[in-house]
Amino acid sequence: MSDTNILVDGLYFGEGPRWHDGRLWFSDFYAHAVKSVDESGAVRTELEMDDQPSGLGWLPDGRLLVVAMKERAVKRLDAGRLVTHADISHLSAHLCNDMVVDEQGTAWVGNFGFDLDAELRARGVEVFNDHPVTNLVRVDADGTVHLAARDMHFPNGSVITPDGKTLIVAETFASCLTAFTIASDQTLTARRVWASLPGVAPDGICLDENLRVWVANALEPEVLLVAEGGEIINRVTTSQNCYACMLGGEAGTTLFAVTADTSDGKEAQETATGRIETISVDAARAGWP
């Protein structure tokens, strides 16, 4: 039995949930669409694209940014037309994925680093111990691209603290949350382990007002509330494995969990098992996204 209620089902594979203008926005990989849903469960399609969309964010002027996974680019929605905001293919070894965008429009974008599905089929969980590392990429509001950090173990979901000074990144294949100090010039310094999570594959994450992080565990049907240092404060059981999460709702205290029966690309695009599940929690959303 899960602790959550099912708000939406029939998705292929949801990713990048973001609370924006009274709705939860999210990407549906294999529907090639960005969608949104309100608290009653009414879904609408916001954008369709040829590529697989993933991470989402907004520039200060309100224009949408969306990660194009296969092209390894960040796209920008200008007057109803998708244009290339930044080509990051030269710094991204494989499919791009999640992204966090701050109040200045600076985006930090992660990528798989290797063909995850192929390696999982061939070697299973051994990929946790033996896999290529990759880069975390910074894209400024004007589309300028920078190498933000090297030697990342599948940089995935990311959050920025309310003061704008700390970036926390889920390193899925290092089973940890890694923090950086954001300098005044937007470079990343003081890399450190924010929380070690043995046995967990941290995927999407979000931040609450107590500066604790909700972590979607891609290996299990659960979302974990984690404090700095790694203490697990709360554990929410979902109906399927959980790949992303977001706090939102009118009070900011609805936890949205994005789940699916599998993350395998071939299987996920053949059966629409994806869901968005909800539960009310004590502490509201904070920071970015």
Summary of the structure (lengths in Angstrom):
residues: 289
radius of gyration: 16.9
end to end distance: 29.6
largest distance: 47.7
contacts: 1044
relative contact order: 0.17
helix: 9%
strand: 54%
